[in-house]
């Protein structure tokens, strides 16, 4: 478990710096806003593009990516169904609960855990590629459609796509990978520099959001939805990944790997998206907090059950 603890130390150290920065007022009253928008419009698209361009077709079309895709989308669909049946929450609350319960922290948690727990960072690539190429563009598109006034009709659909640089970066990156185009390293260097900024900026922005906040505040009215999202992320999604992996013939170490990746906590970029669209920010923030704490216990349970 030293790898798990190392991964969590890195994450919490950066979040802690963000909290201290917020407390000290170093970035002023608009620091979180600037960080969130810089990440959303510049750093995250660069991270997606670089990640896709550094992959190959076998990674994009791999069996672990199929497990990541099926488990993520299925979990999100189940959350939507449960919330619609058991509550009257709709719109942003409904969508953000589903996203928070099914988007894993593959980049800044996946790589350390893949390296220290599974022995190779390549095990994190399938889930990261699925989220970069498919899931992130999909949920950003949906968020834009339900929160922006100009999103109706065919023209609104086009505006929803154009307004999200991550969608454009995913489409370009995936197309270049599938056709086998190689971009010169010198041309990618500026993009790589922006990509390197994405994860620290996300974590700093999240840390800033924690200063002065009251997690699980009753007045927010999100406790029930946070419970649904957190339990879905920590329990339901790994169970679905286990079932899908078994159905696809995966056993032993390969099965363990995809279940571990499915058990990662909710990604900080979910909070960034919520802040960008002002959609249930506290719901996303508190789910990230709870799942980041609870994942350690879940990973210990997975190791005990699968015996790896």
Secondary structure, DSSP 8 states (H G I E B T S, - for coil): -HHHHHHHHHHHHHHHHHHHHHHHTTT-TTHHHHHHHHIIIIIHHHHHHHHHHTS-HHHHT-HHHHHHHHHHHHHHHHHHHHHHHH----HHHHHHHHHHTT-B-IIIIIHHHHHHTSS-GGGGHHHHHHIIIIIHHHHHHHHHHHH-TT--HHHHHHHHHHT-HHHHHHHHHHHHHHHT----HHHHHHHHHHHHHHHHHHHHHHHHHHTT--TT-GGGT-HHHHHHHHHIIIIIHHHHHHHHHHHTT--HHHHHHHHHHHTS-B-HHHHHHHHHHTSSHHHHHHHHHHHHHHHHHHHHHHHHHHT-
